[in-house]
């Protein structure tokens, strides 16, 4: 089968598998959770808002009768919440972790732990979550970690000397750096898994230009009505649907052929179309940078004792 032909009908049976999807109350995360549940997986919708998360779980149950899905509260901008989520998760095994949640180009702010919001939520929160759940992933042969990046990672490499944008905040550059961090994390995780012979695959994906509330959340929060209107127009005219935008994530999560450190995205100019292996910048495969980011992330989050994986060097 041509890679361009991949769609939800190609997702294998997932009965008996447990999946966690962050940011699953709307957009790409919701579609990802719904389609995994449709194929028989037990899905945990890990969302910041209790009201929106519970509503999404109810909506999923209505759309997929017989689905096994539940909401559990998770705020990736608060490491205490990340630890609480991991401790309370009532499953000894985890087959799939989809690091999907994120924020895009908000005004400058910090997380509960003092990190620049985009770096803290998009990267550090997921780094900590993956580390805390790693023992359960290692317990399942063939488990996967899928981290959702963006084609906008190409805006900027990370700055190891200024991870929290303290020397000046440019919202889109900081967003690009956080999405580069997602790919460097995937690269380093894949290296460490391979070095220890672990049967867990680390992959990544991006949705291209998909119409979700991610684009409008930042301008709306600031009251920038013109910017919000422009984003809404772009979503209507140029973007593909959230249904299509979730396909690269679903392929990275379920395609038996998806290899370690692979990166899936839309097949047409990284923008839209069926999911296929995607271009990425060379800096997202730099072993030294990924190692240094990993070590910095351990220091910043305090999540290191859970990582039984050593560097591949």
N, C-alpha and C positions, 0 to 999 in steps of 0.2 A: 504494500500500500504506500502511496506517495505521502510524504510527511505533510504536504499541504492539505490532505484530505482528513486529517485527524479531527474528530469531534467527540461530543459527549458519549456517543454510542460506542466509542472505543475504550471507555473506562471499564476495566475488568470488574468482576464481582468483588465486593469489599465486605461481604458478610463476615462478622466476627472481628473486624478491625476497629480500632479506636483512633479517632482523629481529633486534634485540637486546631481550631481556626481562629486566629485573633482578628478582631475587627469584623466579626461576622454578622453584625446587625444590619448592614446595608451594602450596596454596591458589589464590588468584586468578592469581598469576603462572604457575603450572604449567598451569592450564586455558587461560590466554591463549596460552602457548607451544604447547601441544598443538593448539589449534584453528587457529592460524596455520600450523603444520606440516601439519595435515590438508589445508589448502588449497594446499599446495605450496611454502610459504616455507621458506627455509633459516633456521633459528632458532638463535640463540646464547642458551643459558641462562646468564645472568650471576648467579652465586650466591656467597655468602661461604664456605659450607662445601663443601670439596672432596668429602667423602663424600656429603653430601646432594645436591649438584649432579650428581655422576656417577650416583648412584642414580636421580635424576629423569630424566636423559637416557636411561638404560636403560629405565626404565618407559615413557617416551614412545615409544621405538622399538618396544616390545612392543605398546603400544596402537594405534599408527599405523604399520603395516608400510610400509616404503618412505619413511618420513619422513626428512628431513635435519635433524638437530638435534645440537648439541654443547654441552658444558659448558665454560665458561671462568670462572676464579676472579675475583671482584670483591668487594672489601670497601668499601662506600660510606662507612664510618666511618674510612677511611684514604686520604687524598688521594694518597699514593704508590701505593697499590693501584689507584686510579682511573686514574692516569696510565699505570701499567704495563698495565692492561687495554686502554686506548685504543691504546697503542703496539703491543701484540702482536696486536690484532685484524687478521686477515689479509685483509681485504676492502677494496677501494678505494672501494666504494660501500656505502651503507646506506640502505635504503628506509624503515625503520621503527625507531624507538627507543621502547620502552615503559618509562617510569620508574615501575616498580610497587613495588619493594621499600620496606619501611618498618618502623619500630618504633612501638609504641603504649603510651604511659603507663608506661614503665619507671621504676624508681627513678632518682634523679638520678645522672648519670654524664657522662663526656665522651668524645669520640672520640679517636683517636690524635693528632689535631691540636689538641685542647683545646677543641673546640666542645661545647656541650650536646648530648647524644646525639640527641634527636629533631630538632632544627634541623640538626645536622650530617649525619645520615644521610638524613632525609626530604627536606631541601631542598638543602643545600650539596653533598652528594655527587652528587646528580642534576644540579645546576647545572654542576658541574665536568665531569661525564661528557658532558653535552649539548654543552658548549663544546668539549671535546676532539674530539668526533665530528662537530661541525658541518660541517667541510669535506666529509666523505663524504656527509652528508645534502644539502648544497647541490649536490652533483654529480648528484643524482637528481631529475629533474622529478617533482613530486607526492609527494615524501618527507614523512613525518610524524613528529612528536614527540608522544607521548601521556604525560601525567603524571597519575598516580593520586592524587587528593585524597580528601576525605571529607566527608560531610554535617556532621561535627563541626568543620569549619572555622568554622562559625557560633558556636562557643564564644568565639572571640576574634580580633580583628584582631592583626597583629603589632605589636610595640613596637620601633620602630627604634632607640630608645635603650637597649634591653636585649635584643638578639637572642639572647643566650645564657643568659637567665634568671638572671643573676648577682644580681639584687636580690630573689630569692626564687623557688623552684621549686615550681610546682603542676603535677603531671604532666599533668592533662587540659587545663589552659589551655595548657601548652607544646605539647601534641599539636595542639590546635586552631590555635595559631599556626603550627606547621610545615605544617599542611594549608592554611592561608591563604597561606603562602609559596608552596606549590605552584601555587595559582591565580594569584597575582600574577606568578610566574615565567612561567606560560603566557600571561598577558595581555601582559606586556612583550615576551616573545619574539615573539608574534604581531604586535605593533606594529612591532618592528624588522624582522621579515621583510617586512611590508607596505611599510615605508618604503624598503627596498632592492629591492623587486620580486622577491624570491626566491620560487621555486615550492616552498616547504616550508610545511606547515600545522602549527601548534601547537594541540593540543586537550587536553582534560582529561576525566577521568571519575571517578566514585566508585561503590562497589559497594552502597550502602545498608547494610543490616545483613546481612552475609554470614558464615556460619559458617566461620571459619578459625582457625588457631592464633595469629593476631595478638592476639586478645582475651585468651587465657590465658597468653601468654608472660611478660608482666610480673609478674602475681601468682605464677606458678610460680617465676620467678627469685628472688623475695623470700621464698618459702615461705609466702605468704599463702593458705593452703588454702581458707579460707572464700570469699575473693574469687575464687579460681580456680573453685570449685564454682559460684558464682553466674554466672560467665561461661559455664561449660559448660552450665548450665541455660538461660541465655538463647540460646545457640547452638542448643540442641535445640528450644526451644519457639517462639522468635520469629524466628530468622534464616532467611534463604533460603540455599540451597546455594552453595558456591563456584562451581559450574557457572553458576548464575544470576547470581551476583555479578560474574563476569567479563564478562558480556554488554555492559555499558556501555563497558568498556575496548575490547572487540573492535569495537563499533560506532564508537567514536571513532577507532579505528585503521584501519578498512577501509571504512566507508560513504562512497561518493563524495560524498554530500551534507553530510558533516560539515565545517563551516566553521571558519575561524580563531577561536580563543578560545572555542570551544563547550565546553560542559560537559554530559556525559551521565551519567545515573543512572537508578535504577529509577523507573518511572512512577507507582507508588502511594506517595504521601506521602514521596518520597525514600527509601523503606524497602525495598520489594521490588517485583517485577513486571518487565515487559519494559522494555528500555532506551529512554529518550527524553531530550530536552533537559531539563536540571534547573535548578531555582532555585539561585541563589547570592547571597551577600551583596553589597551595593553596594561594600563596601570592597575586594573582590577585583578591581574594575575601576577603581580609582583610579590614574590615570596617574602622578601625582607619587609616590605610595607605591611603585608598581611600579618606577619609575625609580630611586628611592633604594635600594630593596632590591637591585636589580640591581647598582648601583655598589658597595654594601656587600659583596655576594657576590663580586664581582670581587676586591675587596681581601682578603677573608678567604681565598679559595681560591687566589689568584694566577693564576687562569685568566681572562685578559683578552685576551692577544695573539691567541688563537684566534677571538675574536669579531670578525668583520669587519663586524658589524651595528652601526649607530649608532642612537641614540634617534630615535624618530619625530618628536620635537619639533623 
